[in-house]
Amino acid sequence: MKRALRVAALGFTAVLSACQVVGPDYQPPKDGAINRPDLQGELAGRS
Protein backbone atom coordinates (compact mmCIF):
# COMPACT_ATOMS: atom_id res chain seq x y z
CA MET A 1 0.00 0.00 0.00
CA LYS A 2 2.81 2.36 0.86
CA ARG A 3 4.56 1.66 -2.44
CA ALA A 4 1.39 2.28 -4.46
CA LEU A 5 0.91 5.63 -2.74
CA ARG A 6 4.51 6.57 -3.49
CA VAL A 7 4.13 5.62 -7.17
CA ALA A 8 0.89 7.60 -7.41
CA ALA A 9 2.55 10.63 -5.83
CA LEU A 10 5.48 10.42 -8.24
CA GLY A 11 3.12 10.16 -11.20
CA PHE A 12 1.12 13.16 -10.03
CA THR A 13 4.33 15.15 -9.57
CA ALA A 14 5.48 14.21 -13.08
CA VAL A 15 2.19 15.40 -14.57
CA LEU A 16 2.38 18.69 -12.70
CA SER A 17 5.96 19.32 -13.78
CA ALA A 18 5.08 18.54 -17.40
CA CYS A 19 2.24 21.07 -17.23
CA GLN A 20 4.64 23.70 -15.93
CA VAL A 21 7.11 23.06 -18.74
CA VAL A 22 4.53 23.09 -21.53
CA GLY A 23 2.19 25.64 -20.03
CA PRO A 24 -1.52 25.49 -19.39
CA ASP A 25 -2.50 27.21 -22.64
CA TYR A 26 -0.45 25.02 -25.00
CA GLN A 27 -2.38 23.66 -27.96
CA PRO A 28 -0.70 21.22 -30.36
CA PRO A 29 -0.79 22.30 -34.01
CA LYS A 30 -3.66 20.75 -35.92
CA ASP A 31 -2.21 20.47 -39.42
CA GLY A 32 1.07 22.35 -39.16
CA ALA A 33 3.20 19.39 -40.26
CA ILE A 34 0.90 18.54 -43.16
CA ASN A 35 1.34 21.94 -44.80
CA ARG A 36 5.12 22.10 -44.48
CA PRO A 37 6.69 22.43 -47.94
CA ASP A 38 9.66 20.20 -47.06
CA LEU A 39 7.31 17.30 -46.30
CA GLN A 40 5.64 17.45 -49.70
CA GLY A 41 7.11 15.49 -52.59
CA GLU A 42 8.66 12.08 -53.18
CA LEU A 43 9.30 11.24 -49.54
CA ALA A 44 5.70 12.05 -48.69
CA GLY A 45 4.44 9.61 -51.31
CA ARG A 46 3.37 12.21 -53.83
CA SER A 47 5.70 11.63 -56.73
NUSE-276607 format. One record per residue: residue number from 1; residue in one letter; x, y, z of N, C-alpha, C in turn. Coordinates in steps of 0.05 Angstrom, whole numbers. Last residue first. Layout:
residues N
pos = NUM	code = A	nxx = X	nyy = Y	nzz = Z	caxx = X	cayy = Y	cazz = Z	cxx = X	cyy = Y	czz = Z $
...
***
This chain:
residues 47
pos = 47	code = S	nxx = 94	nyy = 229	nzz = -1113	caxx = 114	cayy = 233	cazz = -1135	cxx = 101	cyy = 238	czz = -1161 $
pos = 46	code = R	nxx = 81	nyy = 230	nzz = -1055	caxx = 67	cayy = 244	cazz = -1077	cxx = 88	cyy = 249	czz = -1099 $
pos = 45	code = G	nxx = 105	nyy = 210	nzz = -1011	caxx = 89	cayy = 192	cazz = -1026	cxx = 74	cyy = 205	czz = -1049 $
pos = 44	code = A	nxx = 141	nyy = 241	nzz = -985	caxx = 114	cayy = 241	cazz = -974	cxx = 95	cyy = 222	czz = -989 $
pos = 43	code = L	nxx = 185	nyy = 239	nzz = -1017	caxx = 186	cayy = 225	cazz = -991	cxx = 158	cyy = 223	czz = -978 $
pos = 42	code = E	nxx = 169	nyy = 270	nzz = -1061	caxx = 173	cayy = 242	cazz = -1064	cxx = 173	cyy = 227	czz = -1037 $
pos = 41	code = G	nxx = 125	nyy = 320	nzz = -1030	caxx = 142	cayy = 310	cazz = -1052	cxx = 146	cyy = 280	czz = -1051 $
pos = 40	code = Q	nxx = 128	nyy = 355	nzz = -970	caxx = 113	cayy = 349	cazz = -994	cxx = 132	cyy = 339	czz = -1016 $
pos = 39	code = L	nxx = 158	nyy = 373	nzz = -929	caxx = 146	cayy = 346	cazz = -926	cxx = 129	cyy = 338	czz = -950 $
pos = 38	code = D	nxx = 172	nyy = 424	nzz = -940	caxx = 193	cayy = 404	cazz = -941	cxx = 183	cyy = 376	czz = -937 $
pos = 37	code = P	nxx = 125	nyy = 454	nzz = -932	caxx = 134	cayy = 449	cazz = -959	cxx = 156	cyy = 427	czz = -961 $
pos = 36	code = R	nxx = 74	nyy = 434	nzz = -887	caxx = 102	cayy = 442	cazz = -890	cxx = 112	cyy = 435	czz = -918 $
pos = 35	code = N	nxx = 23	nyy = 417	nzz = -877	caxx = 27	cayy = 439	cazz = -896	cxx = 56	cyy = 448	czz = -899 $
pos = 34	code = I	nxx = 29	nyy = 379	nzz = -837	caxx = 18	cayy = 371	cazz = -863	cxx = 24	cyy = 392	czz = -884 $
pos = 33	code = A	nxx = 44	nyy = 405	nzz = -792	caxx = 64	cayy = 388	cazz = -805	cxx = 55	cyy = 380	czz = -833 $
pos = 32	code = G	nxx = -3	nyy = 432	nzz = -777	caxx = 21	cayy = 447	cazz = -783	cxx = 42	cyy = 430	czz = -798 $
pos = 31	code = D	nxx = -54	nyy = 420	nzz = -763	caxx = -44	cayy = 409	cazz = -788	cxx = -18	cyy = 423	czz = -797 $
pos = 30	code = K	nxx = -54	nyy = 434	nzz = -706	caxx = -73	cayy = 415	cazz = -718	cxx = -62	cyy = 403	czz = -744 $
pos = 29	code = P	nxx = -7	nyy = 437	nzz = -654	caxx = -16	cayy = 446	cazz = -680	cxx = -33	cyy = 425	czz = -693 $
pos = 28	code = P	nxx = -30	nyy = 436	nzz = -585	caxx = -14	cayy = 424	cazz = -607	cxx = -24	cyy = 434	czz = -634 $
pos = 27	code = Q	nxx = -30	nyy = 489	nzz = -542	caxx = -48	cayy = 473	cazz = -559	cxx = -31	cyy = 462	czz = -582 $
pos = 26	code = Y	nxx = -21	nyy = 512	nzz = -476	caxx = -9	cayy = 500	cazz = -500	cxx = -30	cyy = 484	czz = -516 $
pos = 25	code = D	nxx = -36	nyy = 536	nzz = -429	caxx = -50	cayy = 544	cazz = -453	cxx = -38	cyy = 533	czz = -478 $
pos = 24	code = P	nxx = -2	nyy = 518	nzz = -388	caxx = -30	cayy = 510	cazz = -388	cxx = -46	cyy = 517	czz = -413 $
pos = 23	code = G	nxx = 61	nyy = 490	nzz = -405	caxx = 44	cayy = 513	cazz = -401	cxx = 15	cyy = 505	czz = -403 $
pos = 22	code = V	nxx = 106	nyy = 456	nzz = -406	caxx = 91	cayy = 462	cazz = -431	cxx = 74	cyy = 487	czz = -428 $
pos = 21	code = V	nxx = 124	nyy = 458	nzz = -353	caxx = 142	cayy = 461	cazz = -375	cxx = 127	cyy = 470	czz = -400 $
pos = 20	code = Q	nxx = 78	nyy = 449	nzz = -322	caxx = 93	cayy = 474	cazz = -319	cxx = 112	cyy = 479	czz = -341 $
pos = 19	code = C	nxx = 63	nyy = 399	nzz = -339	caxx = 45	cayy = 421	cazz = -345	cxx = 59	cyy = 448	czz = -341 $
pos = 18	code = A	nxx = 105	nyy = 369	nzz = -319	caxx = 102	cayy = 371	cazz = -348	cxx = 83	cyy = 394	czz = -355 $
pos = 17	code = S	nxx = 95	nyy = 374	nzz = -265	caxx = 119	cayy = 386	cazz = -276	cxx = 118	cyy = 388	czz = -306 $
pos = 16	code = L	nxx = 47	nyy = 345	nzz = -261	caxx = 48	cayy = 374	cazz = -254	cxx = 72	cyy = 387	czz = -266 $
pos = 15	code = V	nxx = 64	nyy = 294	nzz = -275	caxx = 44	cayy = 308	cazz = -291	cxx = 44	cyy = 338	czz = -286 $
pos = 14	code = A	nxx = 100	nyy = 283	nzz = -234	caxx = 110	cayy = 284	cazz = -262	cxx = 90	cyy = 299	czz = -279 $
pos = 13	code = T	nxx = 66	nyy = 283	nzz = -190	caxx = 87	cayy = 303	cazz = -191	cxx = 97	cyy = 306	czz = -220 $
pos = 12	code = F	nxx = 36	nyy = 237	nzz = -203	caxx = 22	cayy = 263	cazz = -201	cxx = 43	cyy = 286	czz = -203 $
pos = 11	code = G	nxx = 77	nyy = 199	nzz = -199	caxx = 62	cayy = 203	cazz = -224	cxx = 49	cyy = 230	czz = -224 $
pos = 10	code = L	nxx = 89	nyy = 202	nzz = -145	caxx = 110	cayy = 208	cazz = -165	cxx = 97	cyy = 214	czz = -192 $
pos = 9	code = A	nxx = 41	nyy = 186	nzz = -122	caxx = 51	cayy = 213	cazz = -117	cxx = 72	cyy = 221	czz = -137 $
pos = 8	code = A	nxx = 39	nyy = 133	nzz = -140	caxx = 18	cayy = 152	cazz = -148	cxx = 27	cyy = 181	czz = -144 $
pos = 7	code = V	nxx = 83	nyy = 112	nzz = -114	caxx = 83	cayy = 112	cazz = -143	cxx = 62	cyy = 132	czz = -153 $
pos = 6	code = R	nxx = 66	nyy = 118	nzz = -61	caxx = 90	cayy = 131	cazz = -70	cxx = 91	cyy = 133	czz = -100 $
pos = 5	code = L	nxx = 22	nyy = 84	nzz = -61	caxx = 18	cayy = 113	cazz = -55	cxx = 42	cyy = 129	czz = -64 $
pos = 4	code = A	nxx = 47	nyy = 36	nzz = -70	caxx = 28	cayy = 46	cazz = -89	cxx = 23	cyy = 75	czz = -85 $
pos = 3	code = R	nxx = 77	nyy = 31	nzz = -23	caxx = 91	cayy = 33	cazz = -49	cxx = 72	cyy = 44	czz = -70 $
pos = 2	code = K	nxx = 39	nyy = 24	nzz = 15	caxx = 56	cayy = 47	cazz = 17	cxx = 70	cyy = 52	czz = -10 $
pos = 1	code = M	nxx = 16	nyy = -24	nzz = 0	caxx = 0	cayy = 0	cazz = 0	cxx = 17	cyy = 25	czz = 0 $
***
